[in-house]
Structure formats: C-alpha cells, structure tokens
Amino acid sequence: MELIIYGAQGIALGAYEAIHNLCPARKIRCFLVTERGINAEYLAGLPVVELDTLAHDLSEEEKVNLEILIATPENVMEEIEKTLDSHGFYCHVRLTSRRWAELAGYNYAENKKFMPLSALPVGCHKADVHVFMAKFYKDKPLAGTYHIPEWVEPIQVGAELCEERVASILDCEGENISRKNGNYSELTALYWIWKNCLIQKSVKDNHEYYGLVHYRRVLELSEDDVLRLVNNDVDVVLPYPMPYEPDIEAHHRRYLKKTDWDAVVTAVAKLHPEYVNVFASVLQQKYLYNYNILLAQKKALENYCQWLFPVLELVEELSVPRGKDRSDRYIGYIGETLATLYFMANRDRLNITHIGCRFLM
C-alpha cells in the first residue's frame, strides 16, 4: 500500500525523513495539502499535491489502496480527517506529537544527529528540576485531562498588560519585560526566570535545572529522564528539531520582513562577531529548534540568557518599525533562530540531548 503524507511543513518533512531512513522499502507517493498556499511544489524531491487534484485523478479503487499519514499540528487533524473522508480517502491515521517524537527519536538515534535523552543510562540521582509553564489569559481550556508533573509550575506571561490572573507567578513581578509580551511571547517568561531565579538566587528557589514550556506544548520528560540528567552530566535538553527546506533561513524569510531579518544578522555581528561565520552555516542547514522550549542546567541556562537577550534588545532597536512601535510576535520567532544558532554552535562544548514535545489538546 502506497503512503501519502498529509502536510508540507516541518512535521511532515520530519516524518518523511524518519520513514525514509528507517523503512527505505516503504514507498511514499507524495505530500498532500488542502491548498498550495505558501507550500512548495516539491518537498524532499516529492510533489506537493492539492487534495482536490488528487481526488479527481484517482479512481475509487485507487483511493482504497492508499494510506494517508496526517502529519500536521494536532489542532487541525479532526478537520483534515473530515475533509479526507468527504473526498473518498478513508484510510488515514494521525501522527500525533507523541508519535512524531517517537519516530524522530528512533531516526536521530540511528543517525546519531541529535542525541535522544532516552538513549542515556538511567542514573541514581534524581535531578532537582523546576520547569515554568507559560500561560496567557486568553488561552482556551484544555479539552483533555493531563497529568502535570510536580516540577512544573505555571507562570502568566504578559501579566502587566491585563488584570485577569491565570497563574500565581506573574512575569510582571520582580525584574521583567512583561510589557513586551506582544513581541516576545513566551520569552518574557524566560527573561523572568533569568533575572529572578538564575541571577538573583535564593534558598527558596535554587534548583539544578530550570526550564520553560508552553500551556499546550510540554516536554515529555519522564521520571527516568529526570534520573538521567545529573549522572550523565546533561547540560541542555531540547525538543527534537524540525527540518525545513531548502534551509531555515528561507523558512524564516517567509514569516519575517527583510528589515527584521537584516536586524538579526546585524545584531549578532555587532554583539557576537565570533558567531558570524557559524551563523551563516547554521542558516544554510535545515534543522530548527522550535517554540523556545528547553530545560537546562542552571549555569548553562544563565549563560544562554545572558547571550540571547542583549541580541533581542538590539534587534528591537534596529527593526523597522522598532519593537516599541509594534506587537506582532516577531521577537519570539527570532528567538527560535537564535536558539538554533547558539546550541548548534556550542554542541561540542555543551552536552545537549533531546526529547519529544507534546501538544496538549
């Protein structure tokens, strides 16, 4: 039975890479989308086909002999299933974020490109972990019930911009940039962690590892994973990266204005000239760390924040219009690129491992 991958972005391309590498005998016919939109005509050398076109070109018998893997964000999968059924495609399955991470983990373990945390031996020291979950007052309630580990604590982002409260910890307390949440998104929480937990250390909040996740996107950190951190000298845990074609520079140019992109390149060159050459090579490869989600040893996270936020502040000044005159989440997107630059440039110095990032419905 031929396989078709529904989707044409990072999730879909990551699924293709894993299946192609792990099961080379499995024939993948094409990528499928509802509408072409901004999607490329080809991905990984395969055509990206619109659903109406495929449905028109195939007989009912041919449709029965196709299997469709839905590799998209989970919040649109139900609607995609209905659309596929209406076009006569009934053999389809969801590649959930949990399944995607499992598939990516097998693939990366096989090619040794991005080390899974689960590949390390379980130790005897349970790491002292404190992960903050960024919540926004407009977040819709989760449809399902999920177990939230004891080491995860909600923090309200953009708290200075509204009176409603959805968490006991607010990113507007202490030293903060809460007012910039419209541009920085979840990074206002990371800034708060940096200034109020890592720099201003206290006995009350003095942990070995700190992290940041989202209300709907969480790191799949198991009890065994917590036992792997200290004994294996893990510095950083990141979500498995997603691939984009032809490279991540082209990917971000689809979402950021040229003036903003130029501001990023200029800011890095001015503040960290030693990163200029490696930045060019990182931009020309295809793997991106999405979402500004991570878990890191305390000093490693402090060093990253100390590197990151001055760059973002300079980007705000160099942008046209400047950051103070807009609110379009662009700094959050730039943060993903800078995270990719920093951790890929320092992969030989830091012990970086990876786990799945689960989407909560």
Salt bridges, closest charged atoms under 4 A:
GLU2 OE2 - LYS27 NZ 3.12
GLU2 OE1 - ARG29 NH1 3.17
GLU17 OE2 - LYS286 NZ 2.60
ASP52 OD1 - HIS87 NE2 2.69
ASP57 OD1 - HIS56 ND1 3.34
GLU60 OE2 - LYS63 NZ 3.32
GLU67 OE1 - ARG26 NH2 2.81
GLU78 OE2 - LYS82 NZ 3.92
GLU81 OE1 - ARG94 NH2 2.83
ASP85 OD1 - HIS92 NE2 2.83
ASP128 OD1 - HIS207 ND1 2.74
GLU150 OE2 - LYS126 NZ 3.72
GLU153 OE1 - HIS130 NE2 2.77
GLU175 OE2 - LYS195 NZ 3.68
GLU186 OE1 - HIS214 NE2 3.70
ASP205 OD1 - HIS130 ND1 3.23
ASP205 OD1 - HIS207 NE2 3.15
GLU208 OE2 - HIS125 NE2 3.26
GLU220 OE2 - ARG98 NE 2.77
GLU223 OE1 - LYS126 NZ 3.86
ASP225 OD1 - ARG228 NH1 2.79
GLU249 OE2 - ARG253 NH2 3.00
ASP260 OD2 - ARG326 NH2 2.78
ASP262 OD2 - LYS258 NZ 2.78
GLU274 OE2 - HIS272 ND1 3.74
GLU302 OE1 - LYS201 NZ 3.69
GLU302 OE2 - LYS299 NZ 3.80
GLU316 OE1 - LYS180 NZ 2.95
GLU317 OE1 - ARG322 NH1 3.07
ASP325 OD1 - LYS324 NZ 3.36
ASP328 OD2 - ARG326 NH2 2.87
